[in-house]
């Protein structure tokens, strides 16, 4: 298999017009309001989504140019393997964020805790279900002493 093609199902809107200065994770975007506009041909797929408080959004890091297998992540000054980070410059530029669903209006999801740049192509939506998605972690690698400060950290242009 050489390639896989995805078709966006919508577009994410947020107050972040530039990568610089935006939160690096949803924990740093508490209360940041946004919208996910679902294209009309996919709107029927939103049936029953209003019964969930949180959604997992999968999206394309459309502003990411190329990739590096070793990156210097926002929370560290050491080169790390890209698969041990959440850095956007990945072989497949796919992002993942869990957001709070505020309400559904037609084909628009009103969401909060948005750490995504405005105009980002949305690839998929999945309901966040704690019984399915929460796991006890025994270890979190190099992030063990750094994850607690992620909510304070803001993006710079290192991955542009």
C-alpha positions in Angstrom: 0.0 0.0 0.0 1.6 3.3 -1.1 -0.9 5.9 -0.1 -4.2 6.6 1.5 -6.5 9.5 0.6 -8.9 11.1 3.0 -11.7 13.5 2.2 -12.4 16.1 4.9 -15.9 16.0 6.4 -15.8 19.6 7.5 -13.6 22.4 8.8 -12.8 23.6 12.3 -13.1 27.2 13.2 -11.2 28.7 16.2 -9.9 32.1 17.3 -6.4 31.0 16.4 -5.4 32.5 13.1 -1.7 31.8 13.5 0.2 28.8 15.0 2.3 31.1 17.2 0.9 31.6 20.7 -1.9 29.0 20.6 -2.2 26.2 23.2 -0.3 23.0 22.5 -3.0 20.8 24.0 -6.7 21.0 24.9 -5.7 21.3 28.6 -4.3 24.7 27.8 -7.4 25.7 25.8 -9.9 25.5 28.7 -13.0 27.5 27.7 -11.6 28.4 24.2 -14.7 28.5 22.0 -14.8 27.1 18.4 -17.0 25.5 15.8 -16.8 22.4 13.7 -18.7 23.0 10.5 -19.7 19.7 8.9 -20.1 19.7 5.2 -23.8 19.1 4.1 -23.2 15.7 2.6 -22.0 14.4 6.0 -24.5 16.2 8.2 -26.7 13.1 8.6 -23.8 11.5 10.5 -24.3 14.0 13.3 -27.5 12.2 14.4 -27.4 11.4 18.2 -24.0 13.2 18.7 -25.8 15.7 20.9 -26.0 13.0 23.6 -22.3 13.3 24.3 -20.5 15.9 26.4 -17.1 15.4 24.7 -15.9 14.4 21.2 -12.6 13.3 19.8 -11.7 15.2 16.7 -9.3 13.8 14.1 -7.9 16.4 11.8 -5.2 17.2 9.2 -2.3 19.4 10.3 -2.6 21.3 7.0 0.0 23.9 7.9 2.6 21.3 8.7 5.3 21.2 6.0 7.0 17.9 5.7 8.1 15.8 8.7 11.0 14.9 10.9 11.5 11.6 12.6 13.2 13.4 15.5 11.7 16.6 16.8 12.3 19.0 19.7 8.8 19.1 21.3 7.3 22.1 22.9 7.8 20.7 26.4 11.4 19.8 26.0 14.7 20.9 24.6 15.9 17.4 23.7 15.4 15.7 20.3 12.8 13.0 20.7 11.4 10.4 18.3 8.3 11.9 16.7 6.2 8.9 17.7 7.0 9.7 21.4 5.6 13.2 20.9 2.4 14.9 19.8 4.3 17.2 17.4 2.5 18.2 14.2 5.4 17.4 11.8 4.6 13.7 11.4 4.8 11.3 8.4 1.0 11.4 8.4 0.0 14.9 9.6 -3.0 13.8 11.7 -4.0 15.6 14.8 -6.3 14.5 17.7 -8.1 16.6 20.3 -10.8 15.9 22.8 -13.2 18.8 23.0 -16.3 19.7 24.9 -19.5 19.7 22.9 -21.7 22.7 23.8 -24.5 22.3 21.3 -25.4 21.2 17.8 -27.1 23.6 15.4 -27.8 22.0 12.1 -24.5 20.9 10.6 -22.4 23.0 13.1 -20.9 21.7 16.3 -20.3 24.4 18.9 -17.3 23.2 20.9 -14.9 24.4 23.7 -11.4 23.6 24.8 -10.2 24.1 21.2 -6.4 23.9 20.6 -6.7 23.8 16.8 -5.9 26.5 14.3 -8.7 28.1 12.3 -9.5 26.5 9.0 -8.2 23.1 9.9 -9.7 20.3 7.8 -11.7 17.8 9.9 -11.3 14.2 9.0 -13.5 12.4 11.6 -15.4 12.7 14.8 -15.8 10.0 17.5 -17.7 10.2 20.8 -15.4 10.3 23.8 -16.6 7.6 26.2 -14.6 7.4 29.5 -15.3 3.7 29.9 -13.8 3.1 26.5 -11.1 5.8 26.3 -9.7 6.3 29.8 -6.8 4.1 30.9 -4.6 4.0 33.9 -1.0 4.7 32.7 1.9 3.1 34.4 4.4 5.4 32.7 4.4 8.4 30.4 8.0 8.4 29.3 10.0 11.6 29.0 6.8 13.5 29.8 6.6 12.3 33.4 7.9 15.6 34.8 6.7 17.9 32.0 3.0 17.0 31.3 1.8 18.9 34.4 2.9 22.2 32.7 1.4 21.5 29.3 -1.6 23.8 30.0 0.8 26.8 30.3 2.8 26.2 27.2 2.1 28.0 23.9 3.0 27.1 20.4 5.9 28.8 18.5 6.8 28.4 14.9 9.2 25.4 15.3 6.9 23.0 13.3 5.9 25.4 10.5 
